[in-house]
């Protein structure tokens, strides 16, 4: 079980959250379909620190970025600035 620190609600059980994938910039809407395919379906499987997006569905209903170690599951500080209404 992970305890995820929501920037607005505090530390909560991972069952309250939905994983939103890698925190990264998205291409423009009119980008080449191959670029969108790469962004949406081709993923790295990093070992070490990774920037994730999380949605607090059973709480404040906000998106935020979080730094997580993929081996130890250690969690860094959340980034409330990532909340712009969508991942």
C-alpha positions in Angstrom: 0.0 0.0 0.0 1.2 3.5 -0.9 0.4 6.6 1.1 0.2 9.4 -1.5 0.5 13.0 -0.3 -2.3 15.0 -2.0 -1.3 18.7 -2.0 -4.8 19.7 -0.9 -6.1 16.8 1.2 -2.9 15.5 2.8 -1.6 11.9 2.9 -4.2 9.4 1.7 -4.3 5.7 0.7 -3.5 4.9 -2.9 -7.0 3.4 -3.4 -8.3 7.0 -3.5 -6.2 7.9 -6.5 -6.0 7.0 -10.2 -2.7 6.8 -12.0 -2.5 9.2 -14.9 0.8 8.1 -16.5 4.0 10.0 -17.0 4.0 13.7 -16.3 5.2 15.2 -19.6 4.3 17.8 -22.1 1.9 16.8 -24.8 2.2 17.7 -28.5 -0.2 20.3 -30.1 -3.6 18.9 -31.1 -2.7 19.3 -34.8 0.5 17.2 -34.4 1.2 14.3 -36.7 -0.8 11.2 -35.7 2.4 9.2 -35.4 3.6 11.7 -32.7 0.3 11.2 -30.8 0.6 7.4 -31.1 4.1 7.6 -29.6 3.1 9.8 -26.7 0.0 7.8 -25.9 1.1 4.2 -26.4 4.9 4.0 -26.3 6.1 4.1 -22.7 9.4 3.7 -20.9 9.7 1.4 -17.9 12.2 3.4 -15.9 14.1 2.1 -12.9 14.6 4.9 -10.4 12.9 8.3 -10.0 9.9 9.0 -12.2 7.5 11.9 -12.5 3.9 10.6 -12.4 0.4 12.2 -12.7 -2.2 11.3 -10.2 -5.9 12.1 -9.9 -7.5 12.2 -6.5 -10.9 10.9 -7.5 -12.1 10.1 -4.0 -11.0 13.4 -2.6 -10.5 16.8 -4.1 -10.9 15.6 -7.7 -7.7 17.3 -8.8 -4.7 16.2 -10.9 -1.1 16.7 -9.6 2.4 15.6 -10.4 4.4 13.4 -8.0 7.9 12.1 -8.0 8.1 8.4 -7.2 11.0 5.9 -7.1 9.9 2.8 -9.1 11.9 0.3 -7.2 11.6 1.4 -3.6 8.2 3.2 -4.0 9.6 6.2 -2.1 7.5 9.3 -2.8 8.8 12.8 -3.2 6.9 16.0 -2.7 3.7 16.6 -4.9 3.6 19.4 -7.4 0.3 21.3 -7.0 1.2 23.5 -9.9 0.4 20.6 -12.3 -3.4 21.1 -11.6 -4.8 22.7 -14.7 -8.0 20.7 -14.9 -6.6 17.8 -17.0 -3.6 15.6 -17.2 
